[in-house]
Amino acid sequence: MSGIIGKKIGMTTVFNAEGQSIACTLVQAGPCVVTQVKTVDVDGYDAIQLGYGEAKEKNTTKPLIGHFKKASTTPKRKVVEFKDFSADLALGQNLVIGDILTVGDFVNVVGTSKGKGFQGVVKRHGFSGVGGQTHGQHNRLRHPGSIGACSFPSRVFKGMKMAGRTGGRRVKTQHLEVLKVYVEQNLLVVSGSIAGARNSFVIVEKY
């Protein structure tokens, strides 16, 4: 299996053999349930669908309730497909972190970054603002300044860095080392930081 669904718990530090402090993230990975086995004959491609996190039945649509009943499991909050998987996985099978990762492995972690709403160019792109309070610039300290050219090209190019909605996007953090695995608690400790708020869903992919 190439990955598993989890939840970001928070950040902490661990010490290596040289006594150096390493920032790391704690992830509760699994247990996950195989909710669908896709094949080329039926679906056009091979994939395994995993479900994670308990959801209330009253908040789940009837088609999804029937979908989960086929796998003999309760409704799940998060469903993700993985195309790189072991061929011996069966519908309704449970997967735990110990079946996929061990200490020393490297992973890519996908999460949704924290949403910060509509922000200006200073916070969104790190602009410095127009400048000091001289020559009549007393009210433009955090403004973007000029955004276009003159009579040529007489327009603003697409992709110009301007104010806008910040955060709330899918972010993949690559090549993080697995420092510790607690199989009994379904906990995973990876080096570095990952995108997302506490208790947000993440996808851990084996590197």
N, C-alpha and C positions, 0 to 999 in steps of 0.2 A: 504494500500500500504506500502511496506517495505522500499522504497528508492526513490531517485530522482537524476537526473543528474544536475551538476552545473559547475561553473567555479570559480577557486580561484582568488580572487581580490587582496588580500594582507593581511598584519598583522597590528594589532593595539593593544591597551590596553583598558581595562575597569576597573572600580573600583567597588568592592563589598560593602556590607553594612558595613563592618569593615574598609573600606578605603584602603584595600589592592589592589595593581595594579595586574591585571591578564592579561597575554599575551593571545591573541586570534586571530583567523583567520576569515576573512570576505569572505563569499562564496555567489556568485549569483546562487541560486538554482532554476532552472526552469525559465519560464513555459515550461513544457514538453508535448509532444503529444503522445498518444497511437498509435503507427504505426503498431502494429500487436498483435492479441490475439491468442496465441497458445493453442491448446487443445490436450488431449490425443488421441482422435480419429484421428485427422489429422496429428499432429506432434509427437505424442508419449509421450508428457509431457505437463503440464500446465505451462504457463508463459505469462508475459506481456512484450512487447517490447516498450520502450520509445525512442523518438527522441528529440534531443536538439541542438540548435544552427543552424542558417541559413547557407546554403551552396549554392553556385552558381550552376545553372542548367548545365552550360557548363562544370563544373568540376565534375559532377555526371554521373555515368554510366546509360545507358538506362534501364537496369533491376531495378536499385534502383529508378529511376524516376517513373517507373510504380508501384514499391512497395509503394512509398509515395503517389502516386495518389489514390491508393486504400483507404488510410486513409484520403483523401481529404486535404492533407497538402503539404507544399513546401518541397524540399529536406533539410535534416538535416545533420549536421556535425558529430554528435555523436549518436550512437545507442547502447542501453544497454538493456539486458533482466533481469527481476526480477521474481523470482519464487514464492515469498510470496506476494500476492496481494489480493485486494478486488474483489469479484466475479462480482460486478455490473459495472466494467469498460467496456467501449465500444470503438470500433475502431474510431479513430479521436478525442477522448475526450481530453481536455486540463487538465493538472494537475499543480497546483501551490503549493508553499511551505506550505501555510496555511492548505492544505488538509492533510498533512502528519505529520508535526512536530509542537510542541509548546514549549514554554520556559520551561526548566527543563528536557526535554527529553535527552537521551544519544544516540550518533550515532557513527558509524564506518565510516571513510572516506578513500576511495581508490584513490590514485593518482600515477602519474609516477614521480619518483624522478629526479632531475636535472642530466643530463648526464655530466660527467667530462672527458670523453675520456680515453685514456690509461694512467694509473697512476702506480707509483711505490709502494712498500710495505709500505713505511713510511706514505704516504697519504691514501693509500687504506685500510690498516689494522692497522695503528698506531704503526708500528715497530719503534724501537729506532735507527736502523742503527748498523753498526759493532762496532763503538766505536771511541776513540780518535785518534789523528794523531800521533801515536807512533808505533814503530816496523814495519815501512813500510806501515801503513794503511792510507796514506795521501789521497788516491783517492777512499775510500770505505765507506765514512761516511753514505750514504743512501742506501747501498746495503743490500740484505736480509741475506747474510751469507750462511752457509751450508744448503742444502735442503734435503740431503739424508743420509743414513747410510753407513755402510761399506760393506763387502762381503755378509752380510745378512741384509736386504732382497735383496740387489743388485738392488734396484729400488726406485723410488720416489712414495710415496703413493698418491692415488687420493685425491683431496680436499686440497692439500697443499696450504697454503696461499702464493700467489706469486703475481707479478705484473700482471696487466690486466685491462680490461675495467671496469670503475667504474660508477655507477649511471645509470640512464635511465631504472629503473626497477619499476615494480608494487609494491607499498608499501601501506599496510593497517594500519592506525592509529586508535586504538580502544579506546572506552569508553571516548569520548569527550562530554562534557556537552553543550547543547544548551543554550546560555546566552541571546540572543535576536533574535526575528524574526520580520522582516519588510515585511509584506505581500504585501504592495503596490509596493515596490521596488524589491520584490523577493530576499531579502537579508537575509542571515543567519549568525549569529555570534556564533562561537563555541570556546570553550576554547582550548588553546594549539596550536601547529603547525601541519600542514599537509604537506605531500610530494608534490613536484611539484613547477614549476615556476609560476610567475604571468600569469594569463589568460590561464592557463592549465586546461584541463577538469578533474573533480573529480566526484566520485560516493559517494553520501551520503546515508548510510544504517542505518535504525532505529535499535538501539541496543536492 
